[in-house]
């Protein structure tokens, strides 16, 4: 088949509303619980033995530190078991659509029009009848024009205080509606977003319905993909455990909380707690705690009904996690949810699992430094017969890791998880200190859209965190010292050689993970790039200055096309790309940014195009085609987009 006769594409609107997971078979649930209890039970026996029989009196500090790190890991598993005891605890969705008024709020600060455009268009198209308001803290005339052109209202405020929370509170003061749906600037809602979430509000005691956050840029920093597959299929998503397992598990305990976007909230409930809280940078979870205190109920609807932009670069990832951890520490300090008797005991435990999980970074730092201390000093934190210790330690470790994997329903992958933990280690440790001890913490917006400005290729790469650099150097020096000491080249001798060898193996594993984390953070794949909006892979057809082309990828700000090498343009020239949309032909004035041979396709070249500014009407039409709009459901222009999988390798695809 000729290359230009293959317009196989996928409509985002056809897969946006991913179905909720079917109920878990009872036998599987009890098998998972048994694995968790076995891991906890054996782990407890192991810890008792460690505390009573293995502490080394000549290295008591190291001994106690190692034991505390192991106790912390066991407590984490216990809270994880509690959180994921039942992932099917959500109430059934009522069939009745309540007679309640609703407004969709889209808060924004500095997100570019290319990011906002599909979000606004999708929100305006939602049913039932509603108002859509763009809440712009950037006071940008171009966003006001964009909102008006797409049918949304535009709202700004005279004083920009309290960041997103203040923006929402100002809007709530202007509205007289029963419910508000809140979508971040980059979150494109599925057509059924309101129809699937509003029925819960027939329960007059319900304050909030939260849906999963999912992402359409599966090439982001926080997605691990199979790069051998034609479309780089995602193998692991760093947030999938939380949004697809932990949050559903919170339904059983009445502890599902607001996650900032993809939520519908009852305005009278917000009014009862004084509106959205403004004293932390994670106003969502803090507001939920106050709602729970007053007896309001919350529900997590486990169905993907909106998709947004995941952190595309390591810098965005670190900034976002720093804000989340800072906010968690602020809420922990201000609200004291672990001891507040106005919350139920299950709610307190559920919040403990959420907030205390951030202290895993402290444990990780300890596990990185401890083997270096052993290799540098020769001190042994363990005094026990080595074969017995290895037997009990390895058994406990395997059982606990198996329990974690099964509780997460297979979504945890040890190596990628460790790499992400290392990538955010410095940001998390700084956030713990900031959130617990600093009073005035500014709200840092995660940049949306790639906007590289550095380097010959237009990409900007994040400098390595100093902590990771220091740890990497420390591992090299410690292992070199160990090798020299074993060879008799230093005055140090290891009184228990087996412990030293174990510490060296431990350091080698840690070093490998550090290298993997550093390589990922420095990878060109996750550097900022020229195009400000997400690229969708396509195989649509078009014309480029009158010549037939295949569009390989497409965004609201540019495209990559393949055409006959005989018609290859020069870099920097002006050209026109014509695309057939469902509502007619769209023509984009463009600048040629790159021309190169198409790999494995002799006689063809790939041309990178940047759309010229000032083409908002055409971009609006393209956004509806790339994302979703009823007017384009039957049209030929669309783009591939992720679908929630029922099984690891099963992918829903709907051809246009």
Backbone torsions as a table, in degrees:
resi	resn	phi	psi	omega
1	UNK	NA	138.0	179.5
2	UNK	-65.9	144.9	-177.8
3	UNK	-55.5	-34.4	-174.3
4	UNK	-85.2	5.7	177.6
5	UNK	-111.0	28.6	-176.1
6	UNK	-127.2	69.5	-179.5
7	UNK	-86.2	37.8	-178.6
8	UNK	-70.7	116.8	-176.5
9	UNK	-140.6	173.9	-178.4
10	UNK	-131.3	131.5	178.0
11	UNK	-78.8	129.3	176.0
12	UNK	-61.8	-38.8	-177.5
13	UNK	-67.2	-21.8	-179.9
14	UNK	-75.7	-19.4	-176.9
15	UNK	-123.2	-0.1	-175.6
16	UNK	-60.7	-44.2	-177.9
17	UNK	-89.0	84.0	-179.0
18	UNK	-71.6	133.7	-176.1
19	UNK	-65.1	149.1	177.2
20	UNK	-66.0	151.7	179.9
21	UNK	-64.1	137.7	176.8
22	UNK	-65.8	156.6	-179.9
23	UNK	-55.8	142.3	-179.2
24	UNK	-76.3	134.0	176.9
25	UNK	-57.6	140.7	-176.1
26	UNK	-59.6	-38.2	-179.8
27	UNK	-62.0	-40.3	179.0
28	UNK	-68.1	-40.4	179.0
29	UNK	-58.9	-47.2	-178.7
30	UNK	-69.9	-30.6	175.1
31	UNK	-65.2	-41.4	177.7
32	UNK	-64.6	-43.0	178.9
33	UNK	-63.2	-38.5	178.7
34	UNK	-63.4	-41.1	177.5
35	UNK	-61.2	-41.6	-180.0
36	UNK	-65.4	-44.8	-179.4
37	UNK	-66.5	-35.9	177.2
38	UNK	-64.6	-45.3	178.3
39	UNK	-61.7	-41.4	178.9
40	UNK	-68.1	-42.5	-177.9
41	UNK	-65.0	-49.4	179.7
42	UNK	-66.1	-37.9	178.7
43	UNK	-61.7	-37.3	178.9
44	UNK	-66.7	-43.1	177.2
45	UNK	-60.1	-44.0	179.8
46	UNK	-61.2	-43.3	-178.4
47	UNK	-67.3	-38.2	176.5
48	UNK	-61.9	-44.3	177.6
49	UNK	-61.9	-42.5	-179.8
50	UNK	-62.2	-41.9	-175.9
51	UNK	-72.3	-28.2	-173.7
52	UNK	-102.2	-17.2	-170.0
53	UNK	-133.2	-3.8	-170.3
54	UNK	-127.3	-4.0	-178.7
55	UNK	-69.8	134.8	-176.1
56	UNK	-94.5	116.3	-176.5
57	UNK	-63.9	-24.5	-179.2
58	UNK	-87.7	-5.0	176.5
59	UNK	-141.7	51.4	-171.3
60	UNK	-64.2	-36.3	-179.9
61	UNK	-61.2	-50.6	178.4
62	UNK	-62.2	-38.7	-179.4
63	UNK	-61.4	-47.0	-178.0
64	UNK	-68.6	-39.9	178.9
65	UNK	-60.0	-46.8	-179.9
66	UNK	-62.8	-42.1	179.2
67	UNK	-62.9	-42.4	179.3
68	UNK	-63.8	-36.8	177.0
69	UNK	-63.5	-39.2	179.1
70	UNK	-70.6	-37.7	176.7
71	UNK	-63.1	-42.0	179.0
72	UNK	-60.2	-42.4	178.7
73	UNK	-62.6	-40.0	179.6
74	UNK	-66.0	-42.5	177.9
75	UNK	-62.9	-37.7	176.7
76	UNK	-61.4	-41.4	177.2
77	UNK	-64.9	-38.9	179.3
78	UNK	-62.0	-44.6	178.6
79	UNK	-68.8	-35.1	177.3
80	UNK	-64.5	-41.0	177.1
81	UNK	-61.9	-44.4	177.6
82	UNK	-59.8	-45.8	-176.6
83	UNK	-63.8	-35.8	-172.5
84	UNK	-109.1	21.5	179.4
85	UNK	-61.1	-35.6	-178.7
86	UNK	-145.1	114.6	-179.7
87	UNK	-99.0	6.4	-179.2
88	UNK	-116.7	34.5	-173.4
89	UNK	-90.5	5.2	-178.8
90	UNK	-72.9	144.2	175.4
91	UNK	-68.6	155.4	177.4
92	UNK	-63.8	148.6	179.6
93	UNK	-74.2	121.5	177.3
94	UNK	-61.6	150.2	179.9
95	UNK	-85.1	-17.1	-175.9
96	UNK	-85.2	131.6	174.1
97	UNK	-90.1	115.3	-174.8
98	UNK	-67.5	153.0	178.6
99	UNK	-85.9	73.5	-176.7
100	UNK	-126.6	141.4	177.0
101	UNK	-81.4	149.3	-174.8
102	UNK	-144.1	146.4	173.2
103	UNK	-128.8	142.3	176.3
104	UNK	-100.5	123.0	-177.6
105	UNK	-108.3	131.1	179.1
106	UNK	-122.6	90.0	178.5
107	UNK	-73.3	141.0	179.9
108	UNK	-147.9	155.8	177.5
109	UNK	-128.2	-64.0	-178.0
110	UNK	-132.3	14.0	179.8
111	UNK	-66.6	137.1	-176.7
112	UNK	-69.7	162.3	-179.0
113	UNK	-59.1	-32.8	-178.8
114	UNK	-64.0	-30.2	177.2
115	UNK	-79.8	-41.9	-176.4
116	UNK	-72.1	-32.1	-171.1
117	UNK	-55.8	-54.0	179.6
118	UNK	-66.0	-31.2	178.2
119	UNK	-63.7	-46.8	-179.6
120	UNK	-65.7	-45.7	-177.9
121	UNK	-59.8	-43.4	-179.9
122	UNK	-67.7	-39.1	-179.2
123	UNK	-65.5	-42.3	179.9
124	UNK	-61.8	-34.2	-175.8
125	UNK	-80.1	-4.5	-176.6
126	UNK	-66.7	153.8	171.5
127	UNK	-117.3	152.1	2.1
128	UNK	-78.1	-169.9	-178.6
129	UNK	-56.8	136.4	-175.6
130	UNK	-160.8	172.9	171.1
131	UNK	-103.7	144.3	174.2
132	UNK	-119.2	124.8	-178.2
133	UNK	-123.6	130.3	172.6
134	UNK	-95.7	118.1	-176.0
135	UNK	-101.0	96.3	-170.4
136	UNK	-100.8	106.9	174.4
137	UNK	-81.5	0.9	176.9
138	UNK	-95.3	-6.5	179.4
139	UNK	48.5	51.7	-173.9
140	UNK	-102.1	120.0	179.6
141	UNK	-58.5	-35.9	-178.6
142	UNK	-66.9	-31.2	176.8
143	UNK	-74.2	-35.0	175.2
144	UNK	-61.8	-42.9	178.7
145	UNK	-65.7	-40.9	179.7
146	UNK	-61.9	-47.1	-179.9
147	UNK	-59.9	-46.7	-179.6
148	UNK	-62.3	-39.5	-178.9
149	UNK	-66.2	-31.4	-177.9
150	UNK	-91.5	-4.0	176.7
151	UNK	96.8	14.1	178.6
152	UNK	-102.9	160.3	173.5
153	UNK	-88.6	153.0	-178.8
154	UNK	-118.8	130.2	-177.3
155	UNK	-136.0	131.7	173.2
156	UNK	-129.0	-177.6	-176.7
157	UNK	-141.7	155.1	-175.5
158	UNK	-72.3	-32.3	-178.4
159	UNK	-124.2	124.1	-175.9
160	UNK	-96.1	79.3	-179.3
161	UNK	-113.6	152.1	175.0
162	UNK	63.9	23.5	169.2
163	UNK	50.8	-135.3	-174.8
164	UNK	-62.5	-41.1	-179.7
165	UNK	-61.0	-44.2	178.0
166	UNK	-65.1	-36.6	177.8
167	UNK	-62.0	-45.8	178.8
168	UNK	-65.4	-42.8	-179.7
169	UNK	-62.4	-39.3	177.6
170	UNK	-61.9	-42.0	178.7
171	UNK	-64.9	-41.3	-179.6
172	UNK	-61.3	-33.1	178.2
173	UNK	-67.1	-24.4	-177.8
174	UNK	-92.0	-10.0	-171.2
175	UNK	-106.8	151.2	171.8
176	UNK	-128.6	76.1	-179.0
177	UNK	-133.1	162.8	-179.9
178	UNK	-82.9	-35.9	-175.2
179	UNK	-132.3	150.5	169.4
180	UNK	-128.1	132.9	170.7
181	UNK	-98.2	136.0	-175.0
182	UNK	-118.8	123.1	179.2
183	UNK	-126.2	128.6	173.4
184	UNK	-63.9	163.9	-172.8
185	UNK	-60.6	-23.3	-176.7
186	UNK	-104.3	3.4	-173.7
187	UNK	-97.1	113.3	-178.3
188	UNK	-92.7	119.6	-175.2
189	UNK	-83.3	145.7	172.3
190	UNK	-74.3	157.4	-178.2
191	UNK	-56.2	-31.6	-176.5
192	UNK	-92.2	13.5	-173.4
193	UNK	-54.4	-52.5	-178.8
194	UNK	-74.0	-38.6	-177.6
195	UNK	-64.5	-29.2	-179.2
196	UNK	-86.1	-23.6	-174.3
197	UNK	-103.1	-32.9	-176.5
198	UNK	-63.1	-34.0	-178.0
199	UNK	-56.7	-28.3	178.6
200	UNK	-58.4	-26.5	-172.6
201	UNK	-79.4	7.5	166.4
202	UNK	-64.4	-23.6	172.4
203	UNK	-78.2	109.4	-174.9
204	UNK	-70.3	-11.4	176.7
205	UNK	-93.7	5.1	-177.8
206	UNK	-91.2	129.1	-178.9
207	UNK	-99.8	-29.7	-164.8
208	UNK	-152.1	138.4	167.2
209	UNK	-122.6	121.9	179.1
210	UNK	-110.2	140.4	175.8
211	UNK	-114.1	164.2	180.0
212	UNK	-64.9	148.5	167.4
213	UNK	-91.6	128.4	176.9
214	UNK	-135.9	170.2	-166.1
215	UNK	-138.2	143.1	179.6
216	UNK	-96.3	-11.4	176.1
217	UNK	-96.1	80.8	-176.7
218	UNK	-76.0	4.8	171.5
219	UNK	-97.9	17.3	-176.6
220	UNK	-72.7	171.8	178.8
221	UNK	-60.9	-35.4	-173.3
222	UNK	-91.7	10.7	173.5
223	UNK	-110.4	130.8	172.1
224	UNK	-98.4	121.8	-174.5
225	UNK	-116.8	157.4	173.3
226	UNK	-86.1	97.2	-174.2
227	UNK	-73.2	-7.0	176.9
228	UNK	-80.4	-19.7	-179.1
229	UNK	-80.4	154.2	-176.8
230	UNK	-58.2	-35.0	-176.9
231	UNK	-111.8	18.3	178.6
232	UNK	52.6	64.0	-177.3
233	UNK	-60.5	135.9	179.0
234	UNK	-71.1	133.5	176.8
235	UNK	-102.5	-27.2	-173.6
236	UNK	-155.7	134.0	175.0
237	UNK	-118.9	128.1	-172.4
238	UNK	-62.4	-26.7	-178.1
239	UNK	-99.1	-1.4	-172.6
240	UNK	-65.0	-34.7	-179.6
241	UNK	-61.8	-43.2	-178.2
242	UNK	-68.4	-50.7	-172.0
243	UNK	-79.6	-25.3	-176.8
244	UNK	-107.0	-7.8	179.3
245	UNK	-130.1	-54.8	-174.2
246	UNK	-66.7	-48.9	179.6
247	UNK	-61.4	-44.4	174.2
248	UNK	-58.1	-36.5	178.4
249	UNK	-64.3	-27.9	-179.9
250	UNK	-70.2	-20.0	178.2
251	UNK	-57.8	-39.2	-178.2
252	UNK	-59.2	-33.3	-174.6
253	UNK	-100.4	7.4	-179.0
254	UNK	63.9	34.9	-171.8
255	UNK	-126.8	15.1	175.1
256	UNK	-62.6	137.9	-176.5
257	UNK	-126.7	161.7	-180.0
258	UNK	-66.8	134.7	-178.8
259	UNK	-115.1	23.7	171.0
260	UNK	91.1	-36.0	-178.5
261	UNK	-143.8	163.4	-179.3
262	UNK	67.9	32.0	-175.8
263	UNK	-128.9	154.4	172.1
264	UNK	-122.3	131.4	-173.1
265	UNK	-128.7	140.4	175.6
266	UNK	-78.1	126.3	-175.7
267	UNK	-67.1	-32.8	178.7
268	UNK	-67.6	-31.3	176.2
269	UNK	-66.9	-44.6	177.0
270	UNK	-60.9	-41.2	179.9
271	UNK	-62.6	-32.5	-177.5
272	UNK	-69.0	-19.0	178.8
273	UNK	-113.3	16.7	176.7
274	UNK	82.3	20.1	180.0
275	UNK	88.0	-169.6	178.4
276	UNK	-70.1	131.1	-176.7
277	UNK	-65.9	148.6	-174.9
278	UNK	-123.5	12.1	-173.6
279	UNK	-102.5	6.7	174.6
280	UNK	-144.2	167.8	179.1
281	UNK	-89.5	0.6	170.8
282	UNK	-120.7	73.6	-176.1
283	UNK	-64.9	-23.6	-175.4
284	UNK	-66.1	-55.6	-177.9
285	UNK	-69.6	-33.9	179.0
286	UNK	-65.7	-40.9	176.8
287	UNK	-63.5	-39.1	179.6
288	UNK	-62.6	-41.5	177.9
289	UNK	-58.3	-43.4	-179.8
290	UNK	-67.5	-34.2	175.2
291	UNK	-65.7	-45.1	179.4
292	UNK	-61.9	-37.9	178.8
293	UNK	-58.6	-35.8	-176.8
294	UNK	-89.1	8.2	174.5
295	UNK	89.4	2.9	176.7
296	UNK	-70.6	147.4	178.9
297	UNK	-101.0	155.9	177.5
298	UNK	-133.1	155.3	-179.4
299	UNK	-135.2	139.9	171.3
300	UNK	-104.6	116.0	179.5
301	UNK	-93.1	106.6	-170.4
302	UNK	-83.7	68.8	177.3
303	UNK	-148.8	127.0	-179.2
304	UNK	-70.0	114.3	-178.6
305	UNK	-121.2	4.1	175.1
306	UNK	-159.1	148.8	176.5
307	UNK	-132.1	143.6	-178.1
308	UNK	-131.9	-160.7	-179.2
309	UNK	-100.6	119.5	171.6
310	UNK	-74.7	163.1	177.6
311	UNK	-58.3	115.2	-171.9
312	UNK	-80.4	-28.5	-175.7
313	UNK	-123.6	165.4	178.8
314	UNK	-64.7	-31.7	179.3
315	UNK	-68.7	-44.4	176.2
316	UNK	-61.8	-41.4	-179.5
317	UNK	-61.0	-48.6	-178.9
318	UNK	-64.7	-40.6	179.5
319	UNK	-63.3	-43.8	-178.8
320	UNK	-65.0	-46.3	-179.8
321	UNK	-67.0	-34.1	176.2
322	UNK	-61.6	-42.9	179.4
323	UNK	-65.8	-44.0	-179.5
324	UNK	-61.4	-45.3	-178.8
325	UNK	-68.4	-41.3	177.0
326	UNK	-57.4	-46.4	179.2
327	UNK	-63.1	-39.9	178.6
328	UNK	-61.2	-41.6	178.8
329	UNK	-67.5	-39.3	177.1
330	UNK	-61.4	-45.5	-179.6
331	UNK	-65.2	-41.3	178.7
332	UNK	-59.1	-41.1	-179.2
333	UNK	-74.3	-39.9	-173.8
334	UNK	-82.8	-41.0	-171.5
335	UNK	-97.0	-20.0	-178.0
336	UNK	47.9	53.6	-173.7
337	UNK	-68.8	-18.5	-176.9
338	UNK	-76.4	-19.5	-178.0
339	UNK	-121.6	3.0	-176.1
340	UNK	-77.1	112.2	-176.8
341	UNK	-74.6	-6.7	174.1
342	UNK	-75.8	-15.0	171.6
343	UNK	-94.3	150.0	175.6
344	UNK	-70.0	159.6	178.4
345	UNK	-59.2	-45.3	176.5
346	UNK	-59.3	-37.7	177.4
347	UNK	-64.0	-40.7	179.6
348	UNK	-64.2	-41.1	178.1
349	UNK	-66.2	-38.8	178.7
350	UNK	-63.7	-41.9	177.0
351	UNK	-68.4	-34.0	176.6
352	UNK	-60.4	-43.1	178.9
353	UNK	-60.8	-37.9	-178.8
354	UNK	-71.4	-50.4	-172.7
355	UNK	-77.8	-42.1	-177.1
356	UNK	-71.6	-19.5	178.0
357	UNK	-60.3	-26.8	179.0
358	UNK	-66.1	-23.6	179.3
359	UNK	-75.4	-1.3	172.2
360	UNK	-58.0	-26.7	179.1
361	UNK	-63.9	-35.2	177.6
362	UNK	-66.1	-42.9	177.4
363	UNK	-62.3	-42.1	-179.7
364	UNK	-61.1	-43.1	177.9
365	UNK	-60.9	-42.2	178.0
366	UNK	-62.0	-41.2	-179.8
367	UNK	-69.6	-22.9	175.8
368	UNK	-80.3	-38.2	-174.1
369	UNK	-83.8	-33.4	-173.0
370	UNK	-57.4	-49.3	179.6
371	UNK	-63.1	-29.5	177.2
372	UNK	-67.0	-38.5	178.0
373	UNK	-64.4	-40.1	178.7
374	UNK	-63.8	-45.6	-178.5
375	UNK	-67.9	-33.7	-176.7
376	UNK	-77.2	-32.9	-172.6
377	UNK	-109.4	-20.7	-175.2
378	UNK	81.3	-0.8	178.8
379	UNK	-70.1	146.8	-179.6
380	UNK	-115.2	120.6	179.6
381	UNK	-80.4	-0.5	-175.9
382	UNK	-130.9	133.2	173.8
383	UNK	-125.6	93.3	-178.0
384	UNK	-162.1	156.1	173.9
385	UNK	-55.9	125.5	-173.2
386	UNK	-58.6	-44.5	179.5
387	UNK	-60.3	-40.6	179.6
388	UNK	-66.4	-43.4	179.2
389	UNK	-61.0	-46.6	-179.0
390	UNK	-61.5	-40.6	-179.8
391	UNK	-61.2	-49.9	-177.2
392	UNK	-71.7	-40.2	-179.6
393	UNK	-64.3	-49.1	-177.7
394	UNK	-64.9	-40.5	178.8
395	UNK	-62.3	-46.2	179.1
396	UNK	-62.3	-43.4	-179.1
397	UNK	-62.4	-46.0	-178.4
398	UNK	-64.2	-44.1	-179.4
399	UNK	-64.4	-40.9	-179.5
400	UNK	-70.4	-39.9	178.1
401	UNK	-67.0	-37.9	176.3
402	UNK	-63.2	-41.9	178.3
403	UNK	-61.8	-44.3	178.2
404	UNK	-59.7	-45.7	-178.0
405	UNK	-63.8	-42.5	-178.3
406	UNK	-72.9	-40.0	177.3
407	UNK	-60.8	-36.4	178.5
408	UNK	-81.0	7.6	178.8
409	UNK	54.4	40.6	175.7
410	UNK	80.2	3.0	-176.8
411	UNK	-82.5	-15.4	177.1
412	UNK	-87.3	131.0	173.0
413	UNK	-122.4	117.6	-169.1
414	UNK	-55.9	-47.0	-175.4
415	UNK	-69.4	-52.4	176.6
416	UNK	-58.7	-37.7	179.1
417	UNK	-61.5	-43.7	178.7
418	UNK	-64.3	-38.6	179.2
419	UNK	-63.4	-42.9	178.3
420	UNK	-67.6	-38.5	177.2
421	UNK	-58.7	-42.0	179.0
422	UNK	-69.4	-37.3	-177.8
423	UNK	-62.1	-32.6	-178.7
424	UNK	-104.6	8.8	-172.8
425	UNK	-58.1	-53.0	-177.6
426	UNK	-63.1	-43.2	-179.9
427	UNK	-61.3	-40.1	-178.4
428	UNK	-69.9	-44.0	179.9
429	UNK	-61.9	-42.3	177.2
430	UNK	-64.1	-38.5	-178.4
431	UNK	-67.2	-36.3	178.1
432	UNK	-59.4	-45.6	179.7
433	UNK	-67.1	-45.0	-179.0
434	UNK	-61.2	-48.6	-175.8
435	UNK	-68.0	-33.8	-177.5
436	UNK	-82.1	-29.8	-169.0
437	UNK	-120.8	-17.2	179.7
438	UNK	-99.1	144.5	-174.6
439	UNK	-95.1	-42.3	-176.4
440	UNK	-106.7	102.4	-178.5
441	UNK	-116.1	119.5	180.0
442	UNK	-71.0	152.1	177.6
443	UNK	-82.4	118.8	-179.6
444	UNK	-100.3	115.3	-179.7
445	UNK	-76.4	132.4	174.7
446	UNK	-73.2	122.5	179.2
447	UNK	-58.9	136.8	178.0
448	UNK	-116.7	128.9	-174.6
449	UNK	94.3	141.0	-177.1
450	UNK	-87.9	128.3	-173.9
451	UNK	-137.0	60.6	-179.6
452	UNK	-69.0	144.3	179.4
453	UNK	-133.5	-4.4	-173.7
454	UNK	-111.4	158.7	175.6
455	UNK	82.2	160.5	-179.4
456	UNK	-65.3	-25.7	-178.9
457	UNK	-96.0	9.0	178.4
458	UNK	77.9	13.9	-176.5
459	UNK	-108.7	148.0	177.2
460	UNK	-119.6	127.5	-177.5
461	UNK	-110.3	140.4	-177.3
462	UNK	-75.9	133.4	172.8
463	UNK	-63.8	149.4	-178.5
464	UNK	-66.8	141.1	172.8
465	UNK	-59.1	138.6	-177.1
466	UNK	-61.8	-33.9	-178.8
467	UNK	-63.6	-43.7	179.0
468	UNK	-64.5	-40.0	177.9
469	UNK	-61.3	-45.5	179.7
470	UNK	-63.2	-41.5	179.5
471	UNK	-65.7	-40.1	179.2
472	UNK	-63.6	-45.4	178.0
473	UNK	-63.6	-41.8	178.9
474	UNK	-60.1	-39.1	179.0
475	UNK	-66.7	-41.0	178.4
476	UNK	-62.4	-46.2	-178.5
477	UNK	-66.2	-42.4	-178.5
478	UNK	-64.7	-42.2	179.6
479	UNK	-68.8	-35.8	176.0
480	UNK	-65.3	-41.5	177.5
481	UNK	-62.8	-42.3	178.0
482	UNK	-60.6	-47.3	-179.3
483	UNK	-62.9	-41.5	179.1
484	UNK	-66.6	-37.6	-180.0
485	UNK	-68.0	-41.6	177.5
486	UNK	-61.4	-34.7	-179.8
487	UNK	-81.8	0.0	179.0
488	UNK	79.1	19.9	-177.0
489	UNK	-93.7	-1.4	177.6
490	UNK	-129.2	163.1	178.0
491	UNK	-73.2	-7.1	-176.1
492	UNK	-82.1	136.7	170.8
493	UNK	-126.2	148.5	-178.8
494	UNK	-98.6	111.8	-176.8
495	UNK	-63.8	-30.3	176.6
496	UNK	-121.6	88.5	-173.8
497	UNK	-56.0	-35.0	-178.7
498	UNK	-60.8	-38.7	178.3
499	UNK	-66.3	-41.0	178.5
500	UNK	-63.3	-42.4	178.8
501	UNK	-63.7	-40.0	177.5
502	UNK	-63.5	-41.2	178.3
503	UNK	-64.5	-37.1	178.2
504	UNK	-65.3	-43.3	177.1
505	UNK	-61.3	-43.5	178.1
506	UNK	-59.1	-44.0	-179.9
507	UNK	-66.9	-35.2	178.3
508	UNK	-65.3	-43.1	177.4
509	UNK	-62.2	-47.4	178.6
510	UNK	-59.6	-41.5	179.7
511	UNK	-62.5	-39.8	177.2
512	UNK	-62.4	-40.2	178.2
513	UNK	-68.1	-37.2	176.2
514	UNK	-62.4	-42.9	178.1
515	UNK	-61.3	-42.6	179.7
516	UNK	-63.3	-41.5	179.6
517	UNK	-66.0	-44.0	179.6
518	UNK	-63.7	-42.1	179.8
519	UNK	-62.4	-40.0	179.7
520	UNK	-67.0	-41.9	-178.5
521	UNK	-67.3	-28.8	-178.6
522	UNK	-97.0	0.3	-176.5
523	UNK	-64.7	140.0	175.8
524	UNK	-60.8	-25.0	-178.3
525	UNK	-64.1	-24.8	-175.3
526	UNK	-115.8	22.6	173.5
527	UNK	-89.2	150.5	174.9
528	UNK	-58.4	143.9	-178.9
529	UNK	-129.5	177.6	-173.0
530	UNK	-65.5	-45.2	-172.9
531	UNK	-71.0	130.6	-175.4
532	UNK	-82.0	-18.1	-177.3
533	UNK	-119.0	162.2	-173.3
534	UNK	-66.8	141.2	177.3
535	UNK	-90.8	126.5	174.1
536	UNK	-101.3	125.6	173.0
537	UNK	-67.7	137.3	178.7
538	UNK	-138.8	173.2	166.6
539	UNK	-136.6	38.7	-178.9
540	UNK	-80.1	163.1	179.8
541	UNK	-105.0	155.2	175.9
542	UNK	-163.8	-171.0	175.0
543	UNK	-129.3	145.1	-178.9
544	UNK	-123.9	106.5	-174.3
545	UNK	49.4	42.2	176.1
546	UNK	88.8	-5.0	-178.7
547	UNK	-104.6	138.8	-178.9
548	UNK	-65.4	136.6	178.5
549	UNK	-137.6	158.5	165.6
550	UNK	-105.8	130.4	179.6
551	UNK	-86.9	112.5	-176.6
552	UNK	-81.4	-40.5	172.6
553	UNK	-148.4	156.5	-170.1
554	UNK	-147.7	136.7	172.8
555	UNK	-134.8	-178.5	178.6
556	UNK	-76.8	-8.5	-177.7
557	UNK	-121.7	0.1	-179.4
558	UNK	-179.9	-179.8	-178.1
559	UNK	-155.9	160.0	167.1
560	UNK	-120.0	127.8	-177.7
561	UNK	-125.3	156.1	175.9
562	UNK	-117.3	132.1	179.4
563	UNK	-147.8	172.6	-179.7
564	UNK	-61.2	134.4	-177.3
565	UNK	-61.4	-22.9	179.8
566	UNK	-65.0	-21.7	-178.2
567	UNK	-109.3	19.2	-176.9
568	UNK	-64.4	130.8	178.5
569	UNK	-84.8	172.0	174.4
570	UNK	-91.4	153.6	176.3
571	UNK	-58.9	140.2	172.9
572	UNK	86.6	-5.6	-178.9
573	UNK	-80.2	158.3	175.7
574	UNK	-87.3	140.6	-178.9
575	UNK	-148.9	173.0	-179.2
576	UNK	-129.3	127.6	176.4
577	UNK	-106.0	123.9	179.2
578	UNK	-107.8	129.0	179.9
579	UNK	-124.2	141.8	177.2
580	UNK	-91.5	108.3	174.5
581	UNK	-96.2	171.0	-178.0
582	UNK	-64.6	-28.9	-177.7
583	UNK	-100.5	14.6	177.6
584	UNK	129.2	-173.9	-177.2
585	UNK	-84.1	138.2	173.8
586	UNK	-118.4	134.3	-179.2
587	UNK	-117.8	130.3	-177.5
588	UNK	-116.9	118.2	170.8
589	UNK	-70.7	130.1	-169.2
590	UNK	-138.7	161.6	171.4
591	UNK	-115.0	133.2	178.1
592	UNK	-74.3	122.0	-178.6
593	UNK	-103.0	-26.7	-179.0
594	UNK	-157.7	149.2	174.8
595	UNK	-139.2	125.5	178.8
596	UNK	-149.8	160.2	178.8
597	UNK	-64.1	142.7	176.5
598	UNK	-77.8	118.9	-177.5
599	UNK	-57.6	128.5	176.2
600	UNK	72.6	10.1	-178.8
601	UNK	-132.5	82.2	-178.3
602	UNK	-57.8	139.7	178.2
603	UNK	86.4	-0.9	179.4
604	UNK	-119.9	152.0	176.0
605	UNK	-128.7	155.9	174.7
606	UNK	-109.2	131.8	-175.5
607	UNK	-119.5	125.9	175.3
608	UNK	-92.9	129.2	-176.4
609	UNK	-119.9	140.8	170.3
610	UNK	-114.4	122.7	179.8
611	UNK	-68.7	137.9	178.0
612	UNK	-67.7	148.8	177.2
613	UNK	-67.4	165.0	176.0
614	UNK	85.6	19.8	-179.8
615	UNK	-116.3	47.2	-170.9
616	UNK	-62.4	-39.4	-179.6
617	UNK	-61.1	-46.4	179.9
618	UNK	-65.9	-38.8	179.3
619	UNK	-65.7	-36.2	178.0
620	UNK	-63.1	-43.2	178.0
621	UNK	-64.4	-41.2	179.7
622	UNK	-65.3	-37.8	179.8
623	UNK	-60.1	-41.6	179.3
624	UNK	-64.7	-33.7	177.6
625	UNK	-74.0	-39.2	-178.3
626	UNK	-72.3	-37.1	-176.0
627	UNK	-100.9	-98.1	178.4
628	UNK	-157.8	141.4	171.9
629	UNK	-163.8	137.2	-178.2
630	UNK	-54.2	-33.1	-176.3
631	UNK	-69.2	-14.0	-177.3
632	UNK	-115.4	10.8	-174.9
633	UNK	-61.8	-30.4	-177.4
634	UNK	-104.5	10.2	-175.9
635	UNK	-85.8	163.9	-176.3
636	UNK	-82.5	-15.0	-178.2
637	UNK	-96.6	117.7	174.6
638	UNK	-156.0	-172.7	-177.1
639	UNK	-146.9	153.8	177.9
640	UNK	-66.0	145.6	179.8
641	UNK	-150.2	154.8	-175.0
642	UNK	-70.2	146.4	173.1
643	UNK	-121.5	143.8	177.0
644	UNK	-66.7	130.2	-174.1
645	UNK	-91.0	139.0	173.0
646	UNK	-75.9	-32.1	177.7
647	UNK	-137.9	161.9	-171.8
648	UNK	-53.0	-36.6	-175.1
649	UNK	-110.6	9.6	-178.9
650	UNK	-97.1	123.9	-175.4
651	UNK	-126.4	124.1	178.6
652	UNK	-77.3	125.9	178.4
653	UNK	-136.6	133.8	180.0
654	UNK	-122.6	115.5	-179.0
655	UNK	-76.0	141.4	176.5
656	UNK	-79.1	NA	NA
